[in-house]
Amino acid sequence: MALEDAFSDFMRRDWEAEATTGTVRLAVIGVGHFARQRALPAIVDSARCETTVLVASPPESVADVAETYGVDHVVDYNPFLEGACVDAYDAVYIAAPNAVHGQYATAAAEFEKHVLCEKPLETTVERARAVVDACVDAGVTLMTAYRLQAEPTVRRTRELVQDGVIGDVVQVHGGFSHPLLEEAGPDTWRLDPDVAGGGALVDLGIYPLNTIRFVLACEPTGVYATTRSEDPPFANVDEHVAIQLEYETGTTASCTASFDAHARSALELVGTDGMIDIESPFGGVVPQEMTVESGDVRMEYTGPRVDEVREEFDYFGYCVLTGTDPEPDGEDGLADLRAIEAAYESAETGRQVALE
C-alpha cells in the first residue's frame, strides 16, 4: 500500500461483505451509566440491533429508560435467569459488573441466545473459559465487546502495519487514563476487586492491551508490570499500572493506565521505516485524527467523529445475521485475561512472567 492511498475510502466497513435484512433483538443486562449514556443510544443508531428487553433491579428503577427507548419488557435479574421474556430477544448485551458476566452469558447460551459481553469477559481465565465453552456447546455467537476492533482508524492502522507501510514495528506505546471518582463515588463496584477483577488495568489498560494485539496480529510472549495505589479509595485495586510486553515478532510495547489522572488516551506505533500516531483512540467517540510517516513522506488525516459503540453493535448484528464469526470472540477475551493475570503476577513478584 502506498502511503498516498492509505486514506482513500477511510470509513469503509471492510467487514461488511454482504447485505443483511432484519435486526437482532437485544436484552440489555445491566442499565448503569455506560448503558444509559452510550450503549442504548448507540443501539438506537445501529441499523442491525434493537433493544427489546431491559434487565435491572428493581425493574422500576429503569422505567424512565424503558419509556425513552420504547422498551416493552423490563425484568429483574432472577426472573431473567429463570427464562422470563425469553421469546422477546435474540441476543444479550451484558453491561453488568464483571464478576457476573459469566452467570448471564451462560444463562443466555442455555436459552440459545447469542452473547455480546463487555470486557473483560470475566474476572479470571478459568471463569471466562466456562463462558466460551458454554457458547460453543450451545452453538451461539459469542463476541467480546472490543469496540475498537470495529472502528475505522484502528482497522486502517492494522492494514498499514500489515502492508509494511512503516516497516517492521519495533515499539508501541499505548496509554489510557480517566479520573474515575469524577463520575463515580468511592463505593463504585470498580473499586471492589472481587467484583471488578482488578483496577485500572482491567477497566482501562485492557483497551491498549487488546488494541495492540489486534493491530500487530500476534500474541505477547512476556509481561512485566508494576502497579501503584496511593489514595484510600484505591486501596484494594491498582490505581496506576505500567506494563511492558514482548511479542513473538520481537516488538515491544508499553501500556499505562490510571484511575486518577487527567483524561487522556494515545496510541503510537514506531517501525523501522515510519510511525503511526492515533489521537485519543480509547475514549469512545474517536476523532479520526492520525498521523502516518513512511520514509520521507508524512501525511495527516482528520475525518468525521465515529461512535465506535454504534459500530460495535452494527458489527455484532452483522455477525449474528450472517453467521459470521466475530474477530473479537471468546478466545480473544481469554487471551487478554491471560495477559492481565500475568501482569498482576509480575507486579506481585517483581519479575517478568512468560506467556505461552
N, C-alpha and C positions, 0 to 999 in steps of 0.2 A: 504494500500500500504506500503510495506517495503521500507525503505529508499534506500536499495541496488537496488531496482527495479525502482526507480524514474526516472533514466536517460536512461532506455532502450527505444530504438526507440524514442529518444528525438524529432526528427524532424518531426514526423508523423503529418499529417493533419487530425486530428480526426473528422473534419467537413466534410471530403470528403467521403461520404457514397456510391456514385455511379459514374459511368463513364459518361462523357459528350462528346458531339460532337458539332462542330461549335464554333463560337466566338460571343461575344457581341460587336456590333459596337458602338463606343463611340463618342459623340460630347463633346469635351473638352471646357468648358466655362471659359474663363479667362486664358491667357497664360502668366502668370507672372513668377517670379523667381522659385517658387516651382514647377509649372507645367513644366517649361523648364528643371530644374535641376533634379527633382525627379520623377514626375508623368509620363511624356511622356516616359522616358527611362524604367520605371517600366512596363508601358503598353506594350512596345515592348517585354520585357522579359516575360510578362504574357502569359500563354497558353490559356486563355479564353477571353481576351479582345483585341481589336484593335482600333486605332484612325482613324476615317474616316472623321471627321469634326472638324475644329478649329473655335472658336467664339472669336473674338478680334476686337478692334477698334484702328486705322483703320486696315482693313484686311492686307494691305501691310506691316504692322509692324511685321507680323509674317511670311512673305514669306520665310525667311530662315528656320524657324521651319517646315513649311509645306514641304519644299524641303527635309530637313533632314529626316523627318519621312514618306515621301511619302504620305502626306495627300492631297487628290484632292479637297476638299471643304473647303473654308475659307470664313466666313461670318461675317458681323458686328452684333452688339447686337440687334438692332431694327429689321433687317430682320429675325434674328433667332426667335425673339418673335412673328413675323408675320407668321412663318411657313416655312422659307427658308430651303431647304435641308432636309425636314422632312423625306423623304424616304431614306436618306443616313445614318441614325443612328437608333439604337435600344434603347439607353440609353444615359443619360448625366452624365458627371462628372463635378461638379461645384467647380471651384477653384477661383472664383471671390471674391471680398471683401464681408465681412459678411452681410452687410445690403441689398445686392441684391440677397442673396441666395434664398429667398422665391420667388422673382419675376421669376427667371429662373426655379426653381423647379416646381412651379405651372403651368408655361407655358408648361414644358415638360410633366407634368401629363395630361394636356389638350390634348396634342398630343398623349397620351397613350404611353409615353416613360418612362422607368424605371429611377430612380434617385439615384446617388451616390453623396452625398453632403458633402463638407468639414465641419468640426466642427468650431465653433458652428453652429447648424442647422440654426439659425437666431440670431438676436440680442436681442429678447425678447421671453418670453414664449408664449405670445399671437400670435406673428408673426410665431413662429415655429409651433404652433398648427394648423394654417392655412395651412402650408405645409403638415403636417401629414394628415389632413382631405382631402386635395386635392388629395393626392396619394391614400388614402383609397377609395375615391369616384371613382377614375379612375381605380382602381384595378391593380396598378402598384407597383413594388418593390421600397421601399424607404430604403436606407441604409445611416446612418451617418458614416462618414469616420473615425471611430476609428480604425486605422490600427493595434494598439497593440492587439486588440482582435483576430486578425488572426495570431499573431506572436508566435512561439513555446515556448519561455521562459515564457511568460505571461500565456499561456494556460497550461503549465506544472505546473506553480505556483498555478493556480486555482485548478488543480487536487490535488496537495499536500495539499492545505488547505481543500478542500472538504473531503479528505480521512483522515484528522486528524493527519497528519504526525508531525505537530508542535503543536498539541493540539488546544485549543481554542485561536483564535487570540485576543490578548489584545491590542497591539499597532501597528500602521502602520505609517511609515514616508516616504513621497514622496516629491521630490523636482526637479525643472526644472528651470535652468537659462540659458539665452543666451543674449549676448550683441547685442541688436537689431541694434544699429546705425553702427555697423561694416559692415553690409551688406545692410542697407537701410538708406537713408537720413532722415533728420528731417521732411520732408514733406510726409513721408510714410503714407498711409491710416491707418496703425495700430495705429497711434497716434491721430486719429480723432475718438472720442467716438461715434459720430453719425453713422460712417461707420463701426467701429470695434465692437461697443457694450461694450467696456471696454478695459483694457490694458493687463498687464502681466497675470492676472487671466484668461481672455478669450483666450489669444493666447497661453500661456504656462501652466498655472495652470490647464487647462482643461484636460491635459494628466494624471497627477497623480490622479485628481479627478475621471475621468472615469475609469481608470485602477483599482483603489482601489474598486470602486463599482463592477466592473466586477469580480475581484478576490474574494471578500467577498460574492458576490451574494446576497447582501442586500443593503438597502437604508439608507442614513443618516437621522437622526431624528432631529438633531440640528446643527447649524452652528454659529461659532464665528470667525470673521475675522478682520484684520487690514490691511490698505493699507498705502503706503508712496510714495511720489513723491518729489524728491529733485532738479533735474536738469530741466531747462526750456523746453527742447523738450518734457518732460513728464508731463507738467503742467496740461493737461486735462485728463490724464489717469493714472492708477496705474502703477508706475514704479516697485514697490516691493509689494508683498502681502503675508500674512501668514494666514492660515485658520486652525481652529480646528473643526473637525467633530465628532459627536457622532452617532453611528449606532444602529439599532434596536437589534443587538446581544449583545450590551454592549461594543463593540470595539470602541476605539477612534483612530482618525487619524489626523496627522498634515501634511499639504501640504504647500509648499512655492514655489514662482515663482518670477523671476526677469527679467526685460528687460535690466538691466545694471549691470551685474555681470559676472564673468568668466563662460564660457560654462560648464555646469555640469548637470547631471541628476542621480537620485538614487531612489531606492525603497527598503524598508526593512520592513518585517513583523516579529513581535515578538509574539510568542504564549506561552502558559503555559508549553509546552514541547519542544520548539525549536524555530528556527528562519530561515528565508529565506532572503537572500540579493541578489539583482539583480544589476549587474553593467551596468550603462549607458543605461537604458531601453527606454528613450524617444527621443533619438537623430535621429531616422530614420533608421539607419542600426545598429541593435542590435548585440553586440559582442558575445552573447550567453555565458556569464560568470555569474555563480551564485553559491552561497554557501548555503548549507542547513545543519542545525544542528537539530537532533532529539534525545533527551535524551543525551546519551554519544557518539553518532555517528555523525561524521562530514564528509561531502562529498563536493567536489568542482567539478563543471562541466565547461568545456570550449569546445565549438563547433564551427563550421564554422559560419561566419557572415551571417546574414539573412537580406535581404532587405524587411522590413515589408510593404513597399508600394507595391511591387510586390505581396506579399502575400494577401494584401487587394484587389487588382484588380482580382486576381485569385478567391478569396472568393466571391466577388461580382458577377463575371461572373458565378461561380458555382450556386449561389443562383438564378440568373435570368434564367439560362439554365435548372435548375431542378425544378423551382418553390418553392424553399426552402425559408422560411422567415429568413432573416439575424438576428443574435443576436443584433448587433448594429443598431437597426431600428429607426424609428422616435420617438418612445416613449423613447428610450434610450437617444436620443438627448434632448428631453424635460426634462427628469429627471435632466440632468446636468445643463440645463438653470435654472431650479427651484433653484438648489443649488447655482448657480452663482448669481442669483438675491438676494437670501437670504444673501449671503456673502457680497454683496455690501450694502445691508440694514444694516447688522451688523456693517460694517466698518463705516457707516454714523452715526449710533445711539450709537455705543459703547456697544451694548447689544447682547446677543445670540438670534438667530432667530430660531424658531421651524419650522420644515418641516413636512408636513403631509405625 
